[in-house]
Amino acid sequence: MNGLLIFIGGGLGSLARYGVGQLSARYSALTFPIGTFISNTIACVLLAFLVYSFLPKNPTYTWIQPLLIIGFCGGFSTFSTFSNETIQLFQQGNASIAVLNILVSLGTGFGIIYLAASK
């Protein structure tokens, strides 16, 4: 059953990530990879909320971890795209934006999880 929940959550997360990417590409002229940043940030917020706020108060919801934490957040966030976009920025001569992407993306992700974990 967990495999099916992960499959469904991962598919939904991937579709959501695709949608965010398409919308951000349509409405943003930034060189900064905003779509990936938005997806990764939302995934961190959702994961932090579920792991540190929701599940400790609702331990009987055992389907949350495979469906939303592993599946949806795993499909919605994307380290591989983040890495590829950062390398492309370096290759295109946008080193300052590439470094900004690394610092802002990792700082935001770690910051969200740290804040949630320290409550």
Backbone bond lengths (Angstrom), bond angles and torsions (degrees), N, CA, C in turn:
res aa  C-N    CA-C-N  psi(-1)  N-CA   C-N-CA  omega(-1)  CA-C   N-CA-C  phi
1 M - - - 1.449 - - 1.526 111.24 -
2 N 1.354 117.02 -40.05 1.458 119.55 179.11 1.524 111.90 -59.32
3 G 1.315 116.82 -39.69 1.460 120.31 178.94 1.519 112.04 -59.16
4 L 1.330 117.16 -40.89 1.461 120.98 178.62 1.525 110.79 -67.00
5 L 1.322 117.25 -41.25 1.463 120.70 178.44 1.531 111.35 -63.91
6 I 1.328 117.03 -41.60 1.464 121.02 177.11 1.523 110.03 -63.57
7 F 1.323 116.64 -42.76 1.465 122.42 179.16 1.529 110.88 -59.88
8 I 1.307 116.97 -47.49 1.476 121.20 -179.42 1.531 110.24 -66.21
9 G 1.327 116.68 -48.36 1.463 120.33 -179.99 1.521 112.10 -61.76
10 G 1.323 116.84 -42.53 1.467 120.90 179.58 1.515 111.83 -64.16
11 G 1.321 116.17 -40.90 1.464 119.45 177.44 1.517 112.07 -63.67
12 L 1.331 115.89 -44.86 1.465 120.12 178.92 1.537 111.22 -65.01
13 G 1.314 116.73 -40.00 1.463 120.55 178.02 1.520 111.50 -64.47
14 S 1.323 117.11 -41.41 1.464 120.85 178.98 1.521 111.36 -65.37
15 L 1.321 116.42 -40.96 1.470 119.67 176.99 1.526 111.07 -64.80
16 A 1.320 116.63 -40.45 1.463 120.26 178.00 1.529 110.50 -64.00
17 R 1.325 117.18 -41.51 1.465 120.95 178.42 1.520 110.69 -63.04
18 Y 1.316 116.65 -41.84 1.461 121.16 177.11 1.528 110.01 -60.34
19 G 1.321 117.23 -44.30 1.458 121.49 178.97 1.514 112.55 -62.00
20 V 1.328 117.17 -44.15 1.465 121.14 177.93 1.525 109.84 -62.53
21 G 1.314 116.61 -41.96 1.466 120.56 178.76 1.520 112.21 -62.32
22 Q 1.332 116.00 -43.61 1.460 120.27 179.18 1.524 111.70 -64.86
23 L 1.320 116.84 -44.82 1.470 120.61 179.61 1.524 111.65 -64.20
24 S 1.311 116.78 -43.68 1.459 118.96 -178.56 1.523 111.17 -68.49
25 A 1.319 117.74 -34.54 1.461 120.35 176.97 1.534 110.69 -66.86
26 R 1.307 116.45 -34.93 1.459 121.20 -179.20 1.523 112.16 -72.95
27 Y 1.332 116.89 -37.42 1.462 120.64 -171.96 1.523 114.99 -108.21
28 S 1.310 118.38 2.14 1.457 120.37 -178.99 1.519 110.16 -127.51
29 A 1.315 115.97 132.93 1.457 121.42 176.90 1.531 110.82 -103.96
30 L 1.318 116.53 14.53 1.460 121.14 -177.63 1.524 111.03 -70.91
31 T 1.306 116.24 148.49 1.460 121.46 170.44 1.522 109.50 -76.28
32 F 1.329 116.02 -28.72 1.462 122.65 178.09 1.530 108.99 -63.31
33 P 1.337 118.19 133.34 1.478 121.61 -178.78 1.536 112.01 -74.21
34 I 1.304 115.39 75.10 1.464 122.13 -172.59 1.534 112.87 -65.67
35 G 1.321 118.04 -35.58 1.471 120.34 -179.48 1.515 112.55 -60.92
36 T 1.315 116.13 -46.22 1.468 120.50 178.27 1.524 110.33 -65.62
37 F 1.328 116.64 -40.87 1.462 120.49 178.24 1.530 110.72 -60.58
38 I 1.320 117.08 -45.22 1.469 121.14 179.95 1.528 110.65 -62.71
39 S 1.319 117.13 -46.87 1.469 120.88 179.89 1.524 111.21 -60.08
40 N 1.325 116.64 -48.03 1.464 119.88 -178.62 1.523 111.64 -65.30
41 T 1.329 117.23 -37.00 1.455 120.75 179.62 1.531 110.85 -67.58
42 I 1.316 117.39 -46.29 1.472 120.71 178.74 1.530 110.16 -62.30
43 A 1.324 117.21 -41.24 1.469 120.22 178.37 1.526 110.74 -61.47
44 C 1.328 117.73 -41.02 1.471 120.65 177.96 1.521 111.49 -65.19
45 V 1.328 116.94 -41.72 1.470 120.30 179.01 1.526 109.82 -62.89
46 L 1.324 116.77 -46.87 1.463 120.68 -179.60 1.528 110.85 -62.95
47 L 1.320 116.62 -47.14 1.460 120.53 179.74 1.522 110.65 -61.11
48 A 1.321 117.26 -45.51 1.467 120.68 -179.95 1.519 110.89 -61.24
49 F 1.322 116.87 -44.27 1.471 120.24 178.75 1.524 110.91 -60.90
50 L 1.322 116.71 -47.86 1.465 120.09 -177.02 1.525 112.05 -65.34
51 V 1.325 116.86 -46.31 1.463 120.84 -174.71 1.530 112.15 -73.34
52 Y 1.320 117.52 -39.40 1.459 119.70 -171.50 1.525 114.70 -104.53
53 S 1.321 118.31 -16.07 1.468 119.45 -179.47 1.522 113.06 -118.26
54 F 1.312 117.24 -49.59 1.463 120.31 -173.02 1.532 112.98 -78.61
55 L 1.321 117.70 -55.59 1.468 120.63 -174.12 1.526 114.49 -62.71
56 P 1.339 119.64 -39.02 1.471 117.31 178.16 1.532 112.78 -60.88
57 K 1.324 117.79 -28.22 1.461 121.61 -179.78 1.529 112.25 -91.45
58 N 1.325 116.74 -14.87 1.468 122.02 -176.53 1.528 110.54 -135.22
59 P 1.323 118.28 64.03 1.471 120.57 -174.30 1.530 114.60 -66.93
60 T 1.316 117.82 -13.05 1.462 119.01 -178.95 1.528 112.93 -79.82
61 Y 1.309 117.47 -11.69 1.461 120.95 179.21 1.531 110.04 -83.00
62 T 1.304 115.89 68.69 1.466 120.96 -175.08 1.524 112.76 -70.66
63 W 1.305 118.81 -17.68 1.461 122.49 179.67 1.534 112.33 -76.72
64 I 1.343 117.48 -14.54 1.466 121.75 -178.22 1.529 111.37 -62.57
65 Q 1.327 116.37 -44.82 1.471 118.73 -176.69 1.524 111.97 -62.23
66 P 1.327 120.79 -53.34 1.463 117.52 -178.71 1.536 113.51 -68.16
67 L 1.321 117.77 -38.55 1.468 119.90 -176.17 1.528 112.63 -75.47
68 L 1.316 116.61 -52.04 1.466 119.73 -171.84 1.528 114.52 -97.57
69 I 1.324 117.24 -44.12 1.463 119.26 -175.95 1.527 110.93 -74.57
70 I 1.318 116.93 -55.39 1.466 120.05 -179.70 1.526 110.71 -76.35
71 G 1.325 116.55 -50.61 1.458 121.07 -174.44 1.515 114.02 -72.33
72 F 1.344 116.88 -68.98 1.460 119.97 -173.72 1.525 112.11 -64.32
73 C 1.332 117.05 -51.94 1.470 119.12 -178.66 1.529 111.04 -63.44
74 G 1.327 116.87 -36.68 1.462 120.20 177.57 1.516 112.34 -66.00
75 G 1.327 117.22 -38.79 1.463 120.92 178.49 1.514 113.22 -78.02
76 F 1.332 116.78 -29.61 1.461 121.29 -176.05 1.525 111.80 -82.23
77 S 1.319 116.68 -35.56 1.464 119.54 177.31 1.521 108.82 -87.53
78 T 1.317 116.33 158.80 1.450 117.81 -175.33 1.519 112.10 -152.66
79 F 1.306 116.46 101.04 1.453 120.69 177.30 1.524 110.83 -75.07
80 S 1.314 117.16 -33.95 1.464 119.97 -178.72 1.527 111.56 -66.22
81 T 1.329 117.49 -42.93 1.465 119.89 178.32 1.520 110.39 -67.77
82 F 1.325 117.11 -41.39 1.465 121.48 175.78 1.522 109.79 -55.47
83 S 1.320 117.12 -47.24 1.464 121.44 -178.98 1.525 111.12 -64.22
84 N 1.316 117.19 -46.11 1.461 121.46 -179.18 1.530 111.52 -63.63
85 E 1.320 116.87 -45.29 1.466 119.77 179.66 1.527 111.25 -63.22
86 T 1.315 116.84 -36.23 1.462 120.78 178.94 1.525 110.47 -66.65
87 I 1.320 117.38 -44.10 1.470 121.16 177.44 1.528 109.68 -62.80
88 Q 1.322 118.03 -41.62 1.462 120.68 178.31 1.527 111.37 -61.65
89 L 1.323 117.36 -39.32 1.460 120.40 176.85 1.527 110.74 -60.89
90 F 1.333 117.12 -43.94 1.466 120.43 176.24 1.527 110.46 -60.74
91 Q 1.326 117.12 -46.18 1.462 121.09 -178.03 1.522 112.81 -64.49
92 Q 1.315 117.32 -29.17 1.458 121.61 179.54 1.526 112.75 -86.12
93 G 1.321 116.88 3.71 1.450 121.04 179.01 1.516 114.33 83.93
94 N 1.319 117.14 15.00 1.461 122.29 178.89 1.528 110.55 -102.20
95 A 1.324 115.41 56.12 1.462 119.93 -175.47 1.524 112.02 -61.65
96 S 1.319 117.23 -38.93 1.466 118.75 -178.45 1.527 111.45 -66.07
97 I 1.317 117.34 -37.54 1.473 120.22 177.27 1.521 109.95 -70.97
98 A 1.327 117.43 -36.55 1.463 120.87 177.45 1.526 110.89 -61.84
99 V 1.324 116.46 -46.59 1.465 120.35 178.84 1.526 110.16 -65.17
100 L 1.327 116.91 -41.20 1.466 120.78 176.59 1.528 110.32 -59.53
101 N 1.327 116.84 -42.35 1.463 121.13 178.14 1.524 110.95 -59.84
102 I 1.313 116.75 -44.43 1.467 120.55 179.46 1.527 110.60 -62.60
103 L 1.320 116.09 -49.97 1.467 120.22 -175.90 1.523 112.21 -66.67
104 V 1.328 116.83 -45.99 1.464 120.26 -177.67 1.527 111.05 -69.18
105 S 1.327 116.77 -44.37 1.469 119.94 -177.76 1.519 112.22 -65.47
106 L 1.325 116.79 -49.77 1.467 119.41 -179.35 1.524 111.24 -69.61
107 G 1.325 116.49 -40.24 1.465 119.58 178.59 1.516 112.05 -61.80
108 T 1.320 116.48 -42.58 1.463 120.72 179.28 1.527 110.92 -65.75
109 G 1.328 116.79 -49.06 1.466 120.32 -179.09 1.519 112.62 -60.38
110 F 1.332 115.97 -51.16 1.463 119.29 179.23 1.524 110.79 -64.24
111 G 1.322 116.37 -38.99 1.463 120.22 -179.67 1.519 112.47 -61.78
112 I 1.322 116.75 -44.30 1.469 121.01 179.06 1.527 110.41 -60.67
113 I 1.313 116.59 -49.73 1.473 120.27 -178.38 1.529 110.38 -65.65
114 Y 1.324 117.67 -41.48 1.466 121.10 179.13 1.526 111.06 -60.64
115 L 1.325 116.30 -47.56 1.471 119.57 179.96 1.522 111.66 -61.12
116 A 1.311 116.45 -41.93 1.466 119.96 179.54 1.523 111.19 -66.76
117 A 1.324 116.92 -39.79 1.466 121.79 -177.38 1.519 112.27 -71.69
118 S 1.326 117.30 -25.80 1.451 119.31 -175.74 1.527 113.54 -93.11
119 K 1.310 117.97 6.61 1.463 120.25 176.85 1.501 111.50 -80.68
